[in-house]
Amino acid sequence: QVQLVESGGGLVRPGGSLRLSCTLSGNIFSIFTMAWYRQAPGKQRDLVAAITGGGSTNYADSVKGRFTISRDNAKNTVYLEMNSLKPEDTAVYYCNANNRHLGLGGWGQGTQVTVSS
């Protein structure tokens, strides 16, 4: 299957920025749609942004215009650039890889993002 390792979380003030990274190993990166999800305490895990192997993207309405997802297929890495962060962005952020045609995929361990003054 796949192994996913995330990095880049932390504590940031409202209005600040963070960049999350997720590196995939164990399979061919380019065949996967990569996505970031987040889960706040007591809430369900929700999609934040996704990017296909060809580079098509989609975003949750709550992050459009503030977050940017990108991928570097040569580095087997997906990024989430988060700007104008708000307290409601506080959550554990999870990286996901998915290829429904082949039935392959997996989750990262999660990285905490806290937006607070």
Backbone hydrogen bonds in HBPLUS format (Angstrom, degrees):
<---DONOR---> <-ACCEPTOR-->    atom                        ^
c    i                          cat <-CA-CA->   ^        H-A-AA   ^      H-
h    n   atom  resd res      DA  || num        DHA   H-A  angle D-A-AA Bond
n    s   type  num  typ     dist DA aas  dist angle  dist       angle   num
A0003-GLN N   A0025-SER O   2.91 MM  22  5.22 155.8  1.97 153.8 155.0     1
A0025-SER N   A0003-GLN O   2.91 MM  22  5.22 149.3  2.01 147.3 155.2     2
A0005-VAL N   A0023-THR O   3.06 MM  18  5.37 155.2  2.12 141.9 149.6     3
A0023-THR N   A0005-VAL O   2.96 MM  18  5.37 159.0  2.00 144.7 146.0     4
A0007-SER N   A0021-SER O   2.88 MM  14  5.25 140.7  2.03 148.3 150.4     5
A0021-SER N   A0007-SER O   2.86 MM  14  5.25 162.7  1.89 149.6 152.3     6
A0010-GLY N   A0112-GLN O   2.93 MM 102  6.13 120.1  2.30 140.4 157.5     7
A0114-THR N   A0010-GLY O   2.91 MM 104  6.12 170.0  1.92 156.2 156.3     8
A0012-VAL N   A0114-THR O   2.87 MM 102  6.29 157.4  1.93 165.1 172.5     9
A0116-SER N   A0012-VAL O   2.93 MM 104  6.31 147.0  2.04 150.9 159.4    10
A0016-GLY N   A0013-ARG O   2.92 MM   3  5.46 152.9  2.00 144.7 146.6    11
A0015-GLY N   A0085-LEU O   2.71 MM  70  4.84 166.7  1.72 143.5 148.3    12
A0085-LEU N   A0016-GLY O   3.10 MM  69  5.47 174.1  2.10 151.5 152.0    13
A0018-LEU N   A0082-MET O   2.94 MM  64  5.24 150.3  2.03 143.1 152.4    14
A0082-MET N   A0018-LEU O   2.77 MM  64  5.24 168.7  1.78 178.2 176.9    15
A0020-LEU N   A0080-LEU O   2.89 MM  60  4.99 163.8  1.92 141.0 142.6    16
A0080-LEU N   A0020-LEU O   2.90 MM  60  4.99 149.2  1.99 137.9 140.7    17
A0022-CYS N   A0078-VAL O   2.90 MM  56  5.29 135.2  2.11 154.5 163.3    18
A0078-VAL N   A0022-CYS O   2.90 MM  56  5.29 156.3  1.96 148.5 154.9    19
A0024-LEU N   A0076-ASN O   2.89 MM  52  5.54 162.7  1.92 162.9 168.3    20
A0031-ILE N   A0028-ILE O   3.27 MM   3  6.06 162.2  2.30 123.0 127.5    21
A0032-PHE N   A0029-PHE O   3.11 MM   3  5.86 169.6  2.13 126.4 129.5    22
A0033-THR N   A0098-ASN O   2.92 MM  65  5.27 168.9  1.93 157.4 153.6    23
A0098-ASN N   A0033-THR O   2.95 MM  65  5.27 145.9  2.07 146.9 157.0    24
A0034-MET N   A0051-ILE O   2.89 MM  17  5.40 154.3  1.96 166.5 160.0    25
A0051-ILE N   A0034-MET O   2.76 MM  17  5.40 155.0  1.82 162.6 169.6    26
A0035-ALA N   A0096-ASN O   2.88 MM  61  5.07 152.8  1.95 148.9 152.2    27
A0096-ASN N   A0035-ALA O   2.83 MM  61  5.07 151.5  1.91 153.1 152.3    28
A0036-TRP N   A0049-ALA O   2.83 MM  13  5.42 160.1  1.87 158.2 162.7    29
A0048-VAL N   A0036-TRP O   2.76 MM  12  5.47 161.8  1.79 153.5 152.4    30
A0049-ALA N   A0036-TRP O   3.26 MM  13  5.42 156.5  2.32 140.1 144.8    31
A0037-TYR N   A0094-TYR O   2.83 MM  57  5.10 163.7  1.86 152.3 158.0    32
A0094-TYR N   A0037-TYR O   2.78 MM  57  5.10 157.3  1.83 135.5 143.5    33
A0038-ARG N   A0046-ASP O   2.86 MM   8  5.49 150.7  1.95 149.9 159.4    34
A0046-ASP N   A0038-ARG O   2.88 MM   8  5.49 164.6  1.90 157.4 155.1    35
A0039-GLN N   A0092-VAL O   2.88 MM  53  5.32 149.3  1.97 143.3 153.4    36
A0092-VAL N   A0039-GLN O   3.05 MM  53  5.32 173.3  2.05 135.3 134.5    37
A0043-LYS N   A0040-ALA O   2.99 MM   3  5.39 155.1  2.05 142.6 139.6    38
A0060-ALA N   A0048-VAL O   2.88 MM  12  5.16 156.0  1.93 148.5 144.0    39
A0050-ALA N   A0058-ASN O   2.96 MM   8  5.46 149.9  2.05 153.0 158.2    40
A0058-ASN N   A0050-ALA O   3.07 MM   8  5.46 145.0  2.20 143.2 146.7    41
A0052-THR N   A0056-SER O   2.85 MM   4  5.27 153.4  1.92 146.1 154.7    42
A0055-GLY N   A0052-THR O   2.97 MM   3  5.08 157.5  2.02 104.9 112.3    43
A0063-VAL N   A0060-ALA O   3.07 MM   3  5.67 160.9  2.11 118.0 123.6    44
A0066-ARG N   A0063-VAL O   2.92 MM   3  5.40 160.7  1.96 137.1 140.5    45
A0067-PHE N   A0063-VAL O   3.03 MM   4  5.58 158.2  2.08 162.3 160.9    46
A0083-ASN N   A0066-ARG O   3.02 MM  17  5.13 152.7  2.10 132.2 140.4    47
A0068-THR N   A0081-GLU O   2.81 MM  13  5.04 150.1  1.90 142.8 151.9    48
A0081-GLU N   A0068-THR O   2.81 MM  13  5.04 165.9  1.83 157.0 154.2    49
A0070-SER N   A0079-TYR O   3.17 MM   9  5.26 156.4  2.23 133.1 137.0    50
A0079-TYR N   A0070-SER O   2.77 MM   9  5.26 168.3  1.79 152.3 154.5    51
A0072-ASP N   A0077-THR O   2.83 MM   5  5.41 164.1  1.85 166.0 170.1    52
A0075-LYS N   A0072-ASP O   3.02 MM   3  5.43 141.0  2.17 108.3 119.1    53
A0077-THR N   A0072-ASP O   3.28 MM   5  5.41 166.9  2.30 142.1 142.8    54
A0089-ASP N   A0086-LYS O   2.86 MM   3  5.38 164.0  1.88 120.1 125.3    55
A0090-THR N   A0087-PRO O   3.05 MM   3  5.63 165.3  2.07 118.0 122.0    56
A0091-ALA N   A0113-VAL O   2.98 MM  22  5.54 148.5  2.08 148.6 158.6    57
A0113-VAL N   A0091-ALA O   2.89 MM  22  5.54 163.8  1.91 160.9 166.3    58
A0093-TYR N   A0111-THR O   2.82 MM  18  5.25 173.3  1.82 149.2 147.0    59
A0111-THR N   A0093-TYR O   2.86 MM  18  5.25 146.1  1.98 137.8 148.7    60
A0108-GLY N   A0095-CYS O   2.89 MM  13  5.10 150.1  1.98 148.2 149.1    61
A0097-ALA N   A0106-GLY O   3.03 MM   9  5.40 162.7  2.06 152.3 156.3    62
A0106-GLY N   A0097-ALA O   3.01 MM   9  5.40 146.3  2.13 140.0 142.3    63
A0099-ASN N   A0104-LEU O   2.86 MM   5  5.20 153.4  1.93 158.9 151.2    64
A0103-GLY N   A0099-ASN O   2.87 MM   4  5.87 118.5  2.26 140.3 158.1    65
A0104-LEU N   A0099-ASN O   3.09 MM   5  5.20 156.3  2.15 144.7 145.1    66
